[in-house]
């Protein structure tokens, strides 16, 4: 799906996908609009994100986004990877700083001048130099609502000023937190938001893990009912009722990196059915 077909009023889903830690490729169709290929989840050795995105885009026709992490890649490497993604018709890339390196001897890029915002600005220049239309390839970044909301707003504004086309958020389990963040953001920018925000909805199952804090009530839900689809569906319904149409769905993550993509595909189908239901209600 080209970005030109993505209407702000339509439900649009990006789903997280972990590349393999071996050479046995497993294709997964998740009934989402884009697959976001993660980059070395848990800092484990995996097929490199841009290569996996290009492979899937070319061989399966599934629209993909790559993840490019400043922790692991130099600015030169990132610029070169963007050219490769363009060659293979991948639809975009999410640029992020990445978690601090696990190894105490590893050199972090956090102390260098080429941070996320600067990198995105450079990449937008690269796209213009290659006459890439904005609907052919977009640059995204991440919002972390688990930290200070004031800090999240500040970073979001900085990224907007440097040319971010869209955002995905870390998983969030509170509609109130989303509304508070948006209120603070709009108060600061004082204009309509052009960059689409895909709010992170993480599916949980018994034994799965999360890299964000999970409310106690949801922990109890998972313990009693195997997963959190009920509360997550309710949260999505509340978001849709307030006009939100963009979601970033995250399949359960288990120790060792195993994922449950079946439940994610089912949830994506539910989201699209819910959206169709709101359209039908509006027509009446």
N, C-alpha and C positions, 0 to 999 in steps of 0.2 A: 504494500500500500504506500503510494507516494504521500509525502506530508501534505501535499495540496488537497488530498481527499479527507484530511482530518479536520472536521468541523468542530469548533469550540463547543457547540451545543450537543455533540454526540458523545456517547460513551466510548472511551478509548483506553485500552489496557496495554501496559508494558509488563511482561512477566520475567522474573529473574531466572537465569539458567546457569548452572555450574558446569564449566567444561570438564572433560574427563581427565583423570590422572593416569591414563594409559592411552594406547592408540586404537582402542576399540570404540568406534563412534556409535553413539546411541541417539537417534533423532527423536525428538519429542515435540509433538504438535499440541500446544496448550490452549488453543482457541483464544489466543491473545492477538493483539495487532502487531506487536513487536516482541522479540526476545532480546533481553539485555544480557549479554554474555559476561558473566562476572570475571574478575581478574584475580587469579590465585587466591580463592576464598580460604580464609584461615592461614594465609601465607603458605599454602601447600603448593607442591609442584603440580601444575596442570597445563593442559594445552593453552597456549597464549591466546588471550581474548580476541585480538583482532584477526588472528588466523582462523580461530573457530567460527567467528562471525562471518568471515569471507567464505569459508567452506560451506556453512549452512545456507547462506544467501545464494550461493552459486549452484549448489547441488540439490537443495530442497525447495528453493524459492520462498522460504520463510523469511520475512523481513526481520533484519537483525540490527542491533546496536552493539558496539564494542565498548569495553571499559578500559580506559587508559589511566594508569596510576603513576603519579609523580614520585611516589616512594621508590618505584622500581625502574623508572624510565627517565632518561635525560630528555630535555626539550628537543634535541635533534632526533632522537629515536621516535618521539611522539609525532613530530611533524612528518617524518618519513612514513610512519604507520598510517597517518591520515591519508597520504597519497595512495597507499596500497588499498585502503578501505574504499576510496573513491574509484579506483580501478575495478574493484569487484562489486561495485554498486551497493555496498552496505549503506544503510539509511542514516547512520549517524554514530556519534560516540559520546560517552559520558566521561568527562575529565574530572579527576578527583585527586586529593592529596594522598589518601590511603592511611591506614593505621600506622603507628610508629613501628619500625622494624623490630622483630623479636630478638635478633642477634645484637648483643651489645657492641659488637665490632662493625656492624653494618653502617654504612654511611647514608644518612637520611637526606633527602632533598628539601626538607622543610626549612632549612636555614639558608636556602639559595633564593636568589631574586625571582626565579621563574616559579612562582607559586601558581595555584590554580587560576586565579583571575588573570594574571599576566599571560599564562599559557593560552587561555581561551581567546584573549585579544589577539595574540599572535596567530592562532589558528584561523580566526575569522579573516585576518589579512591574507593568509595562505589560500583560503577558499576563494576570496575575491580575485587574487592574482591568477587563479586557475579558472575563473569565470564559472564557478559552481553556483547554480541557482539555489536560493534559500529553501526551496521545497524539495530539493534533491538530497540534501545532507544537512543535518542539524547537530549542533553542539549542546550537550547538556551538562549539568553538574548536580551535586547532591546537597540537600538540606537536612541537617540533623536537629530535630525538634526535641531530642532527649537532653540536650544541653540547655543553657540559658536561652530563652526565647529572644531576649534582647540581642544576644550575640548572633543567633540564627538570622534575625532580621538584618543586622549589620552586614553579615557575610552575603546574604541574599542580594542586598542592594548593591554591594560591590561587584558581585558577579553579573548582575543585570547591566550595570554600567559598562562592563567589559564585553558584553555581547552574548551572554548565555541565551540559548533559544528555548530551553525547557529545563525543568528540574524533576528529579525523583527524590522523595524523602526517605530517610531511614524509617523502618516500620514504626507506626504510631498506633496506640490503642485507645486514644481519647479524642472524640469529636470536639470537646470543649477546648482542648489544646490547639487543634487546628484552627478553630474560630478565633481564638485569642491571638495566635500567630498572624493570621490574616488581618485582623484588626490593627495590630501593631505595624504590619508591613504597609498597608494602604495608608495609614496615618503618616507614614514616613515618605512614601513615594508620591502620594497625592495625585495619582493618575491610574487609569485602568492598567491592569497587568497584562502585558502582551505575551510573556513567556508562560507556557502551560506548566502547572505543577501537578505531578502524578504522586498522589499520597500513598505511602507504603502500607499495605495490608498484609501482614504475615500470618500464614496458616500455621497452626501448632498441632502437634499430635503427642500422645504420651511418649516420652523418651526423646522428643526433639529439643533443640536448643534455640536460644535467641540471643542476639548480640545487643539487644535493648532491654530495658526493664519491663517485666510483664506484671501487670496489676494482679493482686492476689485473687480477685474474683475470677479472672480468666484462668489463672493457674488451677483454681478449683474446678472450673468448667472442663478443662482438659482432663483433669484427674478423674472426673465423674463420667464424662461422655466421650472420651477418646480424642476429641479435637475441639477447636474453637470456632467452627463454622457458624454456629448459631449467633454468637455475639458479633462476629465479624460481618455477617450478613446484616444484622441490625445496624451496625455502625455504617456500613455502606449505604443502607437505606436512608439513614439520617443525613448523610453527606449528599446523596442524590436529591433529597427533598430541599436542601439548601442550595442546589444548583451545581454541585460538583459532578464532573463527568470523567475525570482522569484518575486512573488508579494504577499503582505499581504493585503487583501481586508477587508474594514470595512463598514458594512451596516450603513445607516443613524441611528443616535441616537436622540431620541426626549426627551424632558423633562419628567421625570418620568421613563425613562429607556426603553420605547417602541422602537422597531427596525423595519426596513423595510427590511426583508430578501429576499423578492421577487426581488427587484431591484438589490440586491447583487448577487443573483443567475444568473440573466440575464446578469449582467456585467461579471461575471466569465465565462459564456458561450461565451461572446464576446471575452474575452481575449484568450480563447482556440482556437476560430475560427481565430483570428488574427494570432496566432502562426502557425496554420496550413497553413494559407495563406503565411506566410513568408517561410515556408518549400516548398510550391509549387512553389513559385517564384524562390527559390534557385535551385530547380530541373530543371527549364527551362534554 
